[in-house]
Amino acid sequence: MTTFPGSARVEMVMGMPVSVDIRTALPERELTPVLDDAFAWLRWVDDTFNPAKEDSQVGRLSRGQTIRQIPELIEVLHRCDELSEATNGWFESRINGVIDPSGYIKGWALERLSRALCNAGAVDHRISAGGDIRVRGSAMPGKPWRVTVRDPRTGVVRAVVHAHDMGIATSGRRPIVNPRTGKVQVGLGSVTVVGPDLGVADAYATALYAMGAVLARRFAADLAASGPYETMIVTRDGQETTTPGFTRHTGAATRLAV
């Protein structure tokens, strides 16, 4: 079977293993600096946006301290505000005076990295970090990427997504706060959102998880009816429902009951 030569690397960034798998046939002298730059970007994102880091720009902003004029910071905060409005406040990057864009920033960072890899000529790639995955191009000549979506609590395979260009975001691996109550949401097992922009899919998955099962089903149906983002919702007892468009990428037959 013909395969792409490419190169892959895994490093710990943002407190988790992050993998960048490039399948485009580029010479090693080009692939090595591309991968170096990829992980340098991800480390910069973590240093800038991680609220747990005392000297991060987000942490300093929460404490009212002086920050550097960084275009990316303005972009992220503005986009978080837009996503809060789009989800009726269920996605919220400001809770109790603390700025925490973690429900968006990982997906945003991987989406930006994916575009940068394309610009560098590495058009066939898969980037994975926790529950966020961005694929472009082909895994093998003419073949789409095959992305396994697992239940973050049990490890059970819930879906296999086939795609040449897609963001796949799954929430449920880490605690998610209900912004209306300030308490950790416990009603769902996981929420997976697929669509063209991984940052947006990440934020939607976070918001849907925070909503709980009933509201999440309704919002997911409305989201699918109005745009390209499709959803799979898994409850704590293992019941699985999807929007109709989700099955176009998996071949599954389950439909969302509204």
Accessible surface in RSA format (square Angstrom, percent):
REM  Atomic radii and reference values for relative SASA: ProtOr
REM  Chains: A
REM  Algorithm: Lee & Richards
REM  Probe-radius: 1.40
REM  Slices: 20
REM RES _ NUM      All-atoms   Total-Side   Main-Chain    Non-polar    All polar
REM                ABS   REL    ABS   REL    ABS   REL    ABS   REL    ABS   REL
RES MET A   1   195.62 101.3 110.96  73.4  84.66 201.6 115.60  98.3  80.02 106.0
RES THR A   2   100.35  71.4  85.89  87.1  14.46  34.5  55.89  75.1  44.45  67.2
RES THR A   3    84.41  60.0  67.76  68.7  16.65  39.7  38.98  52.4  45.43  68.7
RES PHE A   4    46.30  23.2  37.90  23.5   8.40  21.9  37.90  23.0   8.40  24.1
RES PRO A   5    99.28  72.4  65.45  59.7  33.83 123.0  79.17  65.4  20.12 125.0
RES GLY A   6    16.06  19.8   0.00   N/A  16.06  19.8   0.00   0.0  16.06  36.0
RES SER A   7    30.06  25.4  17.78  23.7  12.28  28.3  12.73  27.1  17.33  24.3
RES ALA A   8    68.32  62.8  38.88  60.0  29.44  67.0  39.16  55.1  29.16  77.2
RES ARG A   9    61.89  26.0  55.59  28.3   6.30  15.0  27.78  38.0  34.11  20.7
RES VAL A  10    96.51  63.5  70.60  63.9  25.91  62.4  70.60  61.3  25.91  70.3
RES GLU A  11    49.89  28.6  43.41  32.8   6.49  15.4  26.83  51.9  23.07  18.8
RES MET A  12   132.17  68.4 105.16  69.6  27.00  64.3  93.93  79.9  38.23  50.7
RES VAL A  13     7.23   4.8   1.49   1.3   5.74  13.8   7.23   6.3   0.00   0.0
RES MET A  14    27.82  14.4  14.00   9.3  13.82  32.9  11.60   9.9  16.23  21.5
RES GLY A  15    65.89  81.3   0.00   N/A  65.89  81.3  35.61  97.7  30.28  67.8
RES MET A  16    16.68   8.6  15.96  10.6   0.72   1.7  16.34  13.9   0.34   0.4
RES PRO A  17    82.08  59.8  75.09  68.5   6.99  25.4  75.26  62.1   6.82  42.4
RES VAL A  18     0.00   0.0   0.00   0.0   0.00   0.0   0.00   0.0   0.00   0.0
RES SER A  19    32.07  27.1  31.30  41.8   0.77   1.8  19.59  41.7  12.48  17.5
RES VAL A  20     0.05   0.0   0.00   0.0   0.05   0.1   0.02   0.0   0.04   0.1
RES ASP A  21    28.83  20.2  28.83  28.7   0.00   0.0   7.88  18.5  20.95  20.9
RES ILE A  22     0.37   0.2   0.00   0.0   0.37   0.9   0.00   0.0   0.37   1.0
RES ARG A  23    66.13  27.8  66.13  33.7   0.00   0.0   9.02  12.3  57.11  34.6
RES THR A  24    19.04  13.5  18.58  18.8   0.46   1.1  19.04  25.6   0.00   0.0
RES ALA A  25    67.68  62.2  42.82  66.1  24.85  56.5  44.37  62.5  23.31  61.7
RES LEU A  26    35.05  19.5  24.43  17.5  10.62  26.7  26.23  18.4   8.83  23.7
RES PRO A  27    51.85  37.8  39.15  35.7  12.70  46.2  51.01  42.1   0.84   5.3
RES GLU A  28   109.33  62.8 101.22  76.6   8.10  19.3  60.38 116.8  48.94  40.0
RES ARG A  29   188.87  79.3 162.96  83.1  25.91  61.7  77.78 106.3 111.09  67.3
RES GLU A  30    73.41  42.1  70.20  53.1   3.21   7.6  28.32  54.8  45.09  36.8
RES LEU A  31     2.66   1.5   2.66   1.9   0.00   0.0   2.66   1.9   0.00   0.0
RES THR A  32    53.61  38.1  52.86  53.6   0.75   1.8  44.18  59.3   9.44  14.3
RES PRO A  33    61.68  44.9  60.74  55.4   0.94   3.4  61.68  50.9   0.00   0.0
RES VAL A  34    21.43  14.1  17.84  16.2   3.58   8.6  20.01  17.4   1.42   3.9
RES LEU A  35     4.46   2.5   4.46   3.2   0.00   0.0   4.46   3.1   0.00   0.0
RES ASP A  36    65.39  45.8  60.67  60.4   4.72  11.2  25.01  58.9  40.38  40.3
RES ASP A  37    99.12  69.4  93.55  93.1   5.56  13.2  28.08  66.1  71.04  70.8
RES ALA A  38     2.11   1.9   0.00   0.0   2.11   4.8   1.86   2.6   0.25   0.7
RES PHE A  39     0.57   0.3   0.57   0.4   0.00   0.0   0.57   0.3   0.00   0.0
RES ALA A  40    49.51  45.5  42.31  65.3   7.21  16.4  44.10  62.1   5.41  14.3
RES TRP A  41    49.77  20.0  44.06  21.3   5.71  13.4  49.06  26.2   0.71   1.1
RES LEU A  42     0.00   0.0   0.00   0.0   0.00   0.0   0.00   0.0   0.00   0.0
RES ARG A  43   106.98  44.9 106.42  54.2   0.57   1.4  51.86  70.9  55.12  33.4
RES TRP A  44    81.05  32.5  77.07  37.3   3.98   9.3  62.92  33.6  18.13  29.4
RES VAL A  45     0.90   0.6   0.88   0.8   0.02   0.0   0.88   0.8   0.02   0.1
RES ASP A  46    17.40  12.2  15.00  14.9   2.40   5.7   3.09   7.3  14.31  14.3
RES ASP A  47    76.89  53.9  69.44  69.1   7.44  17.6  24.41  57.4  52.48  52.3
RES THR A  48     2.98   2.1   1.47   1.5   1.51   3.6   1.51   2.0   1.47   2.2
RES PHE A  49     2.81   1.4   1.39   0.9   1.41   3.7   1.59   1.0   1.22   3.5
RES ASN A  50    40.57  28.0  34.89  33.7   5.68  13.7   8.80  21.2  31.77  30.7
RES PRO A  51    43.26  31.5  25.25  23.0  18.01  65.5  25.47  21.0  17.79 110.6
RES ALA A  52    92.09  84.7  52.96  81.7  39.12  89.0  63.54  89.5  28.55  75.6
RES LYS A  53    78.39  38.2  73.71  45.2   4.68  11.1  56.82  51.1  21.57  23.0
RES GLU A  54   141.78  81.4 130.72  98.9  11.06  26.3  48.91  94.6  92.87  75.8
RES ASP A  55   101.78  71.3  91.62  91.2  10.16  24.0  39.41  92.8  62.37  62.2
RES SER A  56     1.61   1.4   0.00   0.0   1.61   3.7   0.59   1.3   1.02   1.4
RES GLN A  57     5.20   2.9   5.10   3.7   0.10   0.2   0.63   1.3   4.57   3.5
RES VAL A  58     0.00   0.0   0.00   0.0   0.00   0.0   0.00   0.0   0.00   0.0
RES GLY A  59     3.64   4.5   0.00   N/A   3.64   4.5   3.50   9.6   0.14   0.3
RES ARG A  60    60.07  25.2  60.07  30.6   0.00   0.0   4.34   5.9  55.74  33.8
RES LEU A  61    55.18  30.7  45.58  32.6   9.60  24.1  45.58  32.0   9.60  25.8
RES SER A  62    36.47  30.8   9.68  12.9  26.79  61.7  11.60  24.7  24.87  34.8
RES ARG A  63   118.29  49.7  84.12  42.9  34.17  81.4  71.05  97.1  47.24  28.6
RES GLY A  64    70.15  86.5   0.00   N/A  70.15  86.5  34.76  95.4  35.39  79.3
RES GLN A  65    80.26  44.9  66.82  48.8  13.44  32.0  24.03  51.1  56.24  42.7
RES THR A  66   113.65  80.8  99.06 100.4  14.59  34.8  70.32  94.4  43.33  65.5
RES ILE A  67    41.72  23.7  28.20  21.0  13.52  32.6  30.94  22.3  10.78  29.3
RES ARG A  68   137.81  57.9 130.60  66.6   7.21  17.2  73.23 100.1  64.58  39.1
RES GLN A  69   152.58  85.3 124.61  91.1  27.96  66.6  65.01 138.4  87.57  66.4
RES ILE A  70    15.05   8.6  13.58  10.1   1.47   3.5  13.99  10.1   1.05   2.9
RES PRO A  71   100.57  73.3  92.84  84.6   7.73  28.1  96.72  79.9   3.85  23.9
RES GLU A  72    38.61  22.2  38.22  28.9   0.39   0.9   2.67   5.2  35.94  29.3
RES LEU A  73     3.47   1.9   3.47   2.5   0.00   0.0   3.47   2.4   0.00   0.0
RES ILE A  74   109.11  62.1 106.60  79.4   2.51   6.1 108.49  78.1   0.62   1.7
RES GLU A  75    73.53  42.2  64.82  49.0   8.70  20.7  40.01  77.4  33.52  27.4
RES VAL A  76     0.00   0.0   0.00   0.0   0.00   0.0   0.00   0.0   0.00   0.0
RES LEU A  77    21.90  12.2  21.85  15.6   0.05   0.1  21.90  15.4   0.00   0.0
RES HIS A  78   108.16  59.1 104.22  72.4   3.95  10.1  73.68  75.9  34.48  40.1
RES ARG A  79    76.82  32.3  76.82  39.2   0.00   0.0  21.05  28.8  55.77  33.8
RES CYS A  80     0.47   0.4   0.00   0.0   0.47   1.1   0.00   0.0   0.47   0.5
RES ASP A  81    69.35  48.6  62.25  62.0   7.10  16.8  25.60  60.3  43.75  43.6
RES GLU A  82    69.27  39.8  63.00  47.7   6.27  14.9  28.50  55.1  40.77  33.3
RES LEU A  83     2.08   1.2   2.08   1.5   0.00   0.0   2.08   1.5   0.00   0.0
RES SER A  84    18.79  15.9  18.52  24.7   0.27   0.6   7.59  16.2  11.21  15.7
RES GLU A  85   145.33  83.4 126.51  95.7  18.82  44.8  53.36 103.2  91.97  75.1
RES ALA A  86    52.66  48.4  25.62  39.5  27.05  61.5  37.65  53.0  15.02  39.8
RES THR A  87     0.00   0.0   0.00   0.0   0.00   0.0   0.00   0.0   0.00   0.0
RES ASN A  88   106.82  73.7  90.01  87.0  16.82  40.5  26.82  64.6  80.00  77.3
RES GLY A  89    22.30  27.5   0.00   N/A  22.30  27.5  17.43  47.8   4.88  10.9
RES TRP A  90    27.41  11.0  24.76  12.0   2.66   6.2  14.32   7.6  13.10  21.2
RES PHE A  91     3.95   2.0   3.53   2.2   0.42   1.1   3.95   2.4   0.00   0.0
RES GLU A  92    59.30  34.0  41.49  31.4  17.81  42.4  11.09  21.4  48.21  39.4
RES SER A  93     2.78   2.4   1.13   1.5   1.65   3.8   1.18   2.5   1.61   2.3
RES ARG A  94    92.38  38.8  79.39  40.5  12.99  30.9  44.81  61.2  47.58  28.8
RES ILE A  95    54.24  30.9  48.06  35.8   6.18  14.9  50.83  36.6   3.41   9.2
RES ASN A  96   141.92  97.9  99.23  95.9  42.69 102.8  38.68  93.1 103.24  99.8
RES GLY A  97    62.81  77.5   0.00   N/A  62.81  77.5  41.25 113.2  21.56  48.3
RES VAL A  98    77.46  51.0  76.46  69.2   1.00   2.4  76.46  66.4   1.00   2.7
RES ILE A  99    14.97   8.5  14.97  11.2   0.00   0.0  14.97  10.8   0.00   0.0
RES ASP A 100    57.00  39.9  50.53  50.3   6.47  15.3  15.68  36.9  41.33  41.2
RES PRO A 101     0.14   0.1   0.12   0.1   0.02   0.1   0.14   0.1   0.00   0.0
RES SER A 102    63.35  53.5  52.93  70.6  10.41  24.0  33.42  71.2  29.93  41.9
RES GLY A 103    15.89  19.6   0.00   N/A  15.89  19.6  12.03  33.0   3.86   8.7
RES TYR A 104     9.24   4.3   9.24   5.3   0.00   0.0   0.00   0.0   9.24  11.4
RES ILE A 105    14.54   8.3  14.54  10.8   0.00   0.0  14.54  10.5   0.00   0.0
RES LYS A 106    34.10  16.6  34.10  20.9   0.00   0.0  23.82  21.4  10.28  10.9
RES GLY A 107     0.00   0.0   0.00   N/A   0.00   0.0   0.00   0.0   0.00   0.0
RES TRP A 108     9.64   3.9   9.17   4.4   0.46   1.1   9.10   4.9   0.54   0.9
RES ALA A 109     0.00   0.0   0.00   0.0   0.00   0.0   0.00   0.0   0.00   0.0
RES LEU A 110     0.00   0.0   0.00   0.0   0.00   0.0   0.00   0.0   0.00   0.0
RES GLU A 111     5.65   3.2   5.65   4.3   0.00   0.0   3.22   6.2   2.43   2.0
RES ARG A 112    69.23  29.1  64.52  32.9   4.72  11.2  13.78  18.8  55.46  33.6
RES LEU A 113     6.15   3.4   5.07   3.6   1.08   2.7   6.15   4.3   0.00   0.0
RES SER A 114     0.00   0.0   0.00   0.0   0.00   0.0   0.00   0.0   0.00   0.0
RES ARG A 115   111.32  46.7 108.73  55.4   2.60   6.2  43.31  59.2  68.01  41.2
RES ALA A 116    52.23  48.0  44.17  68.2   8.06  18.3  47.76  67.3   4.46  11.8
RES LEU A 117     3.70   2.1   3.47   2.5   0.23   0.6   3.70   2.6   0.00   0.0
RES CYS A 118    37.99  28.7  27.84  31.0  10.15  23.8  17.84  45.2  20.14  21.7
RES ASN A 119   135.16  93.2  97.55  94.3  37.62  90.6  30.33  73.0 104.83 101.3
RES ALA A 120    50.56  46.5  22.22  34.3  28.34  64.5  35.00  49.3  15.56  41.2
RES GLY A 121    30.70  37.9   0.00   N/A  30.70  37.9  25.71  70.6   4.99  11.2
RES ALA A 122     0.00   0.0   0.00   0.0   0.00   0.0   0.00   0.0   0.00   0.0
RES VAL A 123    70.16  46.2  68.63  62.1   1.54   3.7  68.63  59.6   1.54   4.2
RES ASP A 124    17.79  12.5  17.79  17.7   0.00   0.0   0.00   0.0  17.79  17.7
RES HIS A 125     0.00   0.0   0.00   0.0   0.00   0.0   0.00   0.0   0.00   0.0
RES ARG A 126    57.88  24.3  57.86  29.5   0.02   0.0  10.25  14.0  47.63  28.9
RES ILE A 127     0.00   0.0   0.00   0.0   0.00   0.0   0.00   0.0   0.00   0.0
RES SER A 128    20.22  17.1  19.42  25.9   0.80   1.8  18.93  40.3   1.29   1.8
RES ALA A 129     0.46   0.4   0.00   0.0   0.46   1.1   0.46   0.7   0.00   0.0
RES GLY A 130    39.05  48.2   0.00   N/A  39.05  48.2  19.59  53.8  19.46  43.6
RES GLY A 131     6.53   8.1   0.00   N/A   6.53   8.1   2.58   7.1   3.95   8.8
RES ASP A 132     1.65   1.2   1.65   1.6   0.00   0.0   0.00   0.0   1.65   1.6
RES ILE A 133    18.97  10.8  18.97  14.1   0.00   0.0  18.97  13.7   0.00   0.0
RES ARG A 134     4.64   1.9   4.64   2.4   0.00   0.0   0.00   0.0   4.64   2.8
RES VAL A 135     0.00   0.0   0.00   0.0   0.00   0.0   0.00   0.0   0.00   0.0
RES ARG A 136    39.91  16.8  39.91  20.3   0.00   0.0   7.13   9.7  32.79  19.9
RES GLY A 137    23.56  29.1   0.00   N/A  23.56  29.1  18.67  51.2   4.88  10.9
RES SER A 138    15.74  13.3  15.74  21.0   0.00   0.0   1.19   2.5  14.55  20.4
RES ALA A 139    12.85  11.8  12.58  19.4   0.27   0.6  12.58  17.7   0.27   0.7
RES MET A 140    51.14  26.5  51.14  33.8   0.00   0.0  42.33  36.0   8.81  11.7
RES PRO A 141    55.89  40.7  39.09  35.6  16.80  61.1  41.53  34.3  14.35  89.2
RES GLY A 142    68.75  84.8   0.00   N/A  68.75  84.8  37.65 103.3  31.09  69.6
RES LYS A 143   113.62  55.4 113.62  69.7   0.00   0.0  55.82  50.2  57.80  61.6
RES PRO A 144    46.46  33.9  38.95  35.5   7.50  27.3  38.95  32.2   7.50  46.6
RES TRP A 145     7.92   3.2   7.92   3.8   0.00   0.0   7.92   4.2   0.00   0.0
RES ARG A 146   146.37  61.5 130.97  66.8  15.40  36.7  44.01  60.2 102.36  62.0
RES VAL A 147     0.00   0.0   0.00   0.0   0.00   0.0   0.00   0.0   0.00   0.0
RES THR A 148    42.96  30.6  28.42  28.8  14.54  34.7  15.03  20.2  27.94  42.2
RES VAL A 149     7.40   4.9   4.14   3.7   3.26   7.9   7.40   6.4   0.00   0.0
RES ARG A 150   119.00  50.0 116.13  59.2   2.87   6.8  34.49  47.1  84.52  51.2
RES ASP A 151     1.83   1.3   0.51   0.5   1.32   3.1   0.33   0.8   1.50   1.5
RES PRO A 152    35.62  26.0   0.00   0.0  35.62 129.5   5.61   4.6  30.01 186.5
RES ARG A 153    98.01  41.2  58.73  29.9  39.28  93.5  34.65  47.3  63.37  38.4
RES THR A 154    82.48  58.7  45.45  46.1  37.03  88.2  53.64  72.0  28.85  43.6
RES GLY A 155    34.42  42.4   0.00   N/A  34.42  42.4  26.80  73.6   7.61  17.1
RES VAL A 156    80.49  53.0  73.96  67.0   6.53  15.7  80.41  69.9   0.08   0.2
RES VAL A 157    69.27  45.6  47.96  43.4  21.30  51.3  47.96  41.7  21.30  57.8
RES ARG A 158    54.61  22.9  38.48  19.6  16.13  38.4   4.36   6.0  50.24  30.4
RES ALA A 159    11.95  11.0   2.88   4.4   9.07  20.6  11.93  16.8   0.02   0.1
RES VAL A 160    31.17  20.5  27.51  24.9   3.66   8.8  27.51  23.9   3.66   9.9
RES VAL A 161     0.27   0.2   0.27   0.2   0.00   0.0   0.27   0.2   0.00   0.0
RES HIS A 162    82.21  44.9  71.85  49.9  10.36  26.5  47.55  49.0  34.66  40.3
RES ALA A 163     9.24   8.5   2.82   4.3   6.42  14.6   9.24  13.0   0.00   0.0
RES HIS A 164    82.78  45.2  77.95  54.2   4.82  12.3  58.70  60.5  24.08  28.0
RES ASP A 165    84.04  58.9  65.06  64.8  18.98  44.9  25.74  60.6  58.30  58.1
RES MET A 166    16.49   8.5  16.32  10.8   0.17   0.4  16.49  14.0   0.00   0.0
RES GLY A 167     0.00   0.0   0.00   N/A   0.00   0.0   0.00   0.0   0.00   0.0
RES ILE A 168     1.79   1.0   1.79   1.3   0.00   0.0   1.79   1.3   0.00   0.0
RES ALA A 169     0.00   0.0   0.00   0.0   0.00   0.0   0.00   0.0   0.00   0.0
RES THR A 170    14.75  10.5   5.30   5.4   9.45  22.5   2.01   2.7  12.75  19.3
RES SER A 171    10.02   8.5   4.93   6.6   5.09  11.7   5.48  11.7   4.54   6.4
RES GLY A 172    14.58  18.0   0.00   N/A  14.58  18.0   0.17   0.5  14.41  32.3
RES ARG A 173   110.61  46.4  77.69  39.6  32.93  78.4  37.87  51.8  72.74  44.1
RES ARG A 174   141.23  59.3 134.33  68.5   6.90  16.4  61.15  83.6  80.08  48.5
RES PRO A 175   108.95  79.4  80.83  73.7  28.12 102.2  88.91  73.4  20.04 124.6
RES ILE A 176    22.10  12.6  19.06  14.2   3.03   7.3  21.98  15.8   0.11   0.3
RES VAL A 177    54.88  36.1  45.06  40.8   9.83  23.7  45.06  39.1   9.83  26.6
RES ASN A 178    20.48  14.1  20.48  19.8   0.00   0.0   2.24   5.4  18.25  17.6
RES PRO A 179    33.41  24.3   7.69   7.0  25.71  93.5   7.73   6.4  25.68 159.6
RES ARG A 180   137.26  57.6  99.99  51.0  37.27  88.7  50.46  69.0  86.79  52.6
RES THR A 181    83.82  59.6  52.82  53.5  31.00  73.9  59.29  79.6  24.52  37.1
RES GLY A 182    43.90  54.1   0.00   N/A  43.90  54.1  16.17  44.4  27.74  62.1
RES LYS A 183   151.85  74.1 146.72  90.0   5.12  12.2  94.54  85.1  57.30  61.0
RES VAL A 184    76.65  50.4  60.66  54.9  15.98  38.5  60.66  52.7  15.98  43.3
RES GLN A 185    29.47  16.5  24.49  17.9   4.98  11.9   2.75   5.9  26.72  20.3
RES VAL A 186    98.65  64.9  93.62  84.8   5.04  12.1  93.62  81.3   5.04  13.7
RES GLY A 187    36.55  45.1   0.00   N/A  36.55  45.1  26.50  72.7  10.05  22.5
RES LEU A 188     0.00   0.0   0.00   0.0   0.00   0.0   0.00   0.0   0.00   0.0
RES GLY A 189     0.00   0.0   0.00   N/A   0.00   0.0   0.00   0.0   0.00   0.0
RES SER A 190     2.48   2.1   2.48   3.3   0.00   0.0   0.00   0.0   2.48   3.5
RES VAL A 191     0.01   0.0   0.00   0.0   0.01   0.0   0.01   0.0   0.00   0.0
RES THR A 192     0.57   0.4   0.38   0.4   0.18   0.4   0.00   0.0   0.57   0.9
RES VAL A 193     0.00   0.0   0.00   0.0   0.00   0.0   0.00   0.0   0.00   0.0
RES VAL A 194     0.89   0.6   0.89   0.8   0.00   0.0   0.89   0.8   0.00   0.0
RES GLY A 195     3.97   4.9   0.00   N/A   3.97   4.9   3.97  10.9   0.00   0.0
RES PRO A 196    68.76  50.1  57.89  52.8  10.86  39.5  62.16  51.3   6.60  41.0
RES ASP A 197    33.66  23.6  33.66  33.5   0.00   0.0  11.79  27.7  21.87  21.8
RES LEU A 198     0.00   0.0   0.00   0.0   0.00   0.0   0.00   0.0   0.00   0.0
RES GLY A 199     0.17   0.2   0.00   N/A   0.17   0.2   0.17   0.5   0.00   0.0
RES VAL A 200    11.02   7.3  11.02  10.0   0.00   0.0  11.02   9.6   0.00   0.0
RES ALA A 201     0.00   0.0   0.00   0.0   0.00   0.0   0.00   0.0   0.00   0.0
RES ASP A 202    10.31   7.2  10.31  10.3   0.00   0.0   0.00   0.0  10.31  10.3
RES ALA A 203     0.00   0.0   0.00   0.0   0.00   0.0   0.00   0.0   0.00   0.0
RES TYR A 204    25.01  11.7  25.01  14.2   0.00   0.0   0.43   0.3  24.58  30.3
RES ALA A 205     0.00   0.0   0.00   0.0   0.00   0.0   0.00   0.0   0.00   0.0
RES THR A 206    22.58  16.1  22.58  22.9   0.00   0.0  18.46  24.8   4.12   6.2
RES ALA A 207     0.00   0.0   0.00   0.0   0.00   0.0   0.00   0.0   0.00   0.0
RES LEU A 208     0.00   0.0   0.00   0.0   0.00   0.0   0.00   0.0   0.00   0.0
RES TYR A 209     7.31   3.4   7.31   4.2   0.00   0.0   1.06   0.8   6.25   7.7
RES ALA A 210     0.80   0.7   0.80   1.2   0.00   0.0   0.80   1.1   0.00   0.0
RES MET A 211    15.44   8.0   3.56   2.4  11.88  28.3   1.82   1.5  13.62  18.0
RES GLY A 212    10.43  12.9   0.00   N/A  10.43  12.9  10.43  28.6   0.00   0.0
RES ALA A 213    25.30  23.3  19.27  29.7   6.03  13.7  19.27  27.1   6.03  16.0
RES VAL A 214    91.41  60.1  87.75  79.4   3.66   8.8  89.08  77.4   2.33   6.3
RES LEU A 215    75.40  42.0  73.63  52.7   1.78   4.5  73.63  51.7   1.78   4.8
RES ALA A 216     0.00   0.0   0.00   0.0   0.00   0.0   0.00   0.0   0.00   0.0
RES ARG A 217    52.23  21.9  52.23  26.6   0.00   0.0  13.20  18.0  39.03  23.7
RES ARG A 218   137.30  57.6 136.11  69.4   1.19   2.8  41.63  56.9  95.67  58.0
RES PHE A 219    32.03  16.0  29.19  18.1   2.83   7.4  31.52  19.1   0.51   1.5
RES ALA A 220     0.35   0.3   0.26   0.4   0.09   0.2   0.26   0.4   0.09   0.2
RES ALA A 221    22.95  21.1  15.76  24.3   7.19  16.4  18.30  25.8   4.65  12.3
RES ASP A 222    95.82  67.1  91.44  91.0   4.38  10.4  26.61  62.6  69.21  69.0
RES LEU A 223    17.37   9.7  13.85   9.9   3.53   8.9  17.04  12.0   0.33   0.9
RES ALA A 224    21.86  20.1   8.25  12.7  13.61  31.0   8.44  11.9  13.42  35.6
RES ALA A 225    94.35  86.7  48.82  75.3  45.53 103.6  61.30  86.3  33.05  87.5
RES SER A 226    96.37  81.4  54.72  73.0  41.66  96.0  50.04 106.6  46.34  64.9
RES GLY A 227    31.21  38.5   0.00   N/A  31.21  38.5  22.05  60.5   9.15  20.5
RES PRO A 228    85.88  62.6  64.77  59.0  21.10  76.7  76.04  62.8   9.84  61.1
RES TYR A 229    21.95  10.2  21.90  12.5   0.05   0.1  16.21  12.2   5.75   7.1
RES GLU A 230    11.06   6.3  11.02   8.3   0.04   0.1   1.74   3.4   9.32   7.6
RES THR A 231     1.17   0.8   0.56   0.6   0.62   1.5   0.51   0.7   0.66   1.0
RES MET A 232     1.64   0.9   1.33   0.9   0.31   0.7   0.90   0.8   0.74   1.0
RES ILE A 233     1.57   0.9   1.33   1.0   0.25   0.6   1.33   1.0   0.25   0.7
RES VAL A 234     0.15   0.1   0.15   0.1   0.00   0.0   0.15   0.1   0.00   0.0
RES THR A 235    15.27  10.9  15.27  15.5   0.00   0.0  15.21  20.4   0.06   0.1
RES ARG A 236   111.98  47.0  95.34  48.6  16.65  39.6  40.29  55.1  71.69  43.5
RES ASP A 237   107.91  75.6  67.03  66.7  40.87  96.7  51.03 120.1  56.88  56.7
RES GLY A 238    26.27  32.4   0.00   N/A  26.27  32.4  15.23  41.8  11.04  24.7
RES GLN A 239   109.57  61.3 101.60  74.2   7.97  19.0  34.99  74.5  74.58  56.6
RES GLU A 240    45.57  26.2  29.99  22.7  15.59  37.1  11.24  21.7  34.34  28.0
RES THR A 241    22.18  15.8  22.07  22.4   0.11   0.3  21.08  28.3   1.10   1.7
RES THR A 242     2.35   1.7   1.93   2.0   0.43   1.0   2.35   3.2   0.00   0.0
RES THR A 243     0.63   0.4   0.45   0.5   0.18   0.4   0.45   0.6   0.18   0.3
RES PRO A 244    75.23  54.8  71.51  65.2   3.73  13.5  72.17  59.6   3.06  19.0
RES GLY A 245     2.91   3.6   0.00   N/A   2.91   3.6   0.37   1.0   2.54   5.7
RES PHE A 246     2.67   1.3   2.62   1.6   0.04   0.1   2.62   1.6   0.04   0.1
RES THR A 247    10.64   7.6   6.98   7.1   3.66   8.7   2.55   3.4   8.10  12.2
RES ARG A 248   183.27  77.0 144.02  73.4  39.26  93.5  74.38 101.7 108.90  66.0
RES HIS A 249    45.29  24.8  40.89  28.4   4.41  11.3  28.62  29.5  16.67  19.4
RES THR A 250    28.36  20.2   2.49   2.5  25.87  61.7   4.20   5.6  24.16  36.5
RES GLY A 251    71.29  87.9   0.00   N/A  71.29  87.9  38.41 105.4  32.88  73.6
RES ALA A 252    45.42  41.8  30.51  47.1  14.91  33.9  41.50  58.4   3.92  10.4
RES ALA A 253    89.71  82.5  67.65 104.4  22.06  50.2  70.52  99.3  19.18  50.8
RES THR A 254    53.00  37.7  43.64  44.2   9.37  22.3  25.45  34.2  27.55  41.6
RES ARG A 255   125.32  52.6 110.48  56.3  14.84  35.3  50.35  68.8  74.97  45.4
RES LEU A 256    18.83  10.5   2.64   1.9  16.20  40.7   2.78   2.0  16.05  43.2
RES ALA A 257    75.68  69.6  60.91  94.0  14.77  33.6  69.96  98.5   5.72  15.1
RES VAL A 258   134.77  88.7  64.67  58.5  70.10 168.9  89.44  77.7  45.33 122.9
END  Absolute sums over single chains surface
CHAIN  1 A    11694.8       9038.9       2655.9       6499.8       5195.0
END  Absolute sums over all chains
TOTAL         11694.8       9038.9       2655.9       6499.8       5195.0
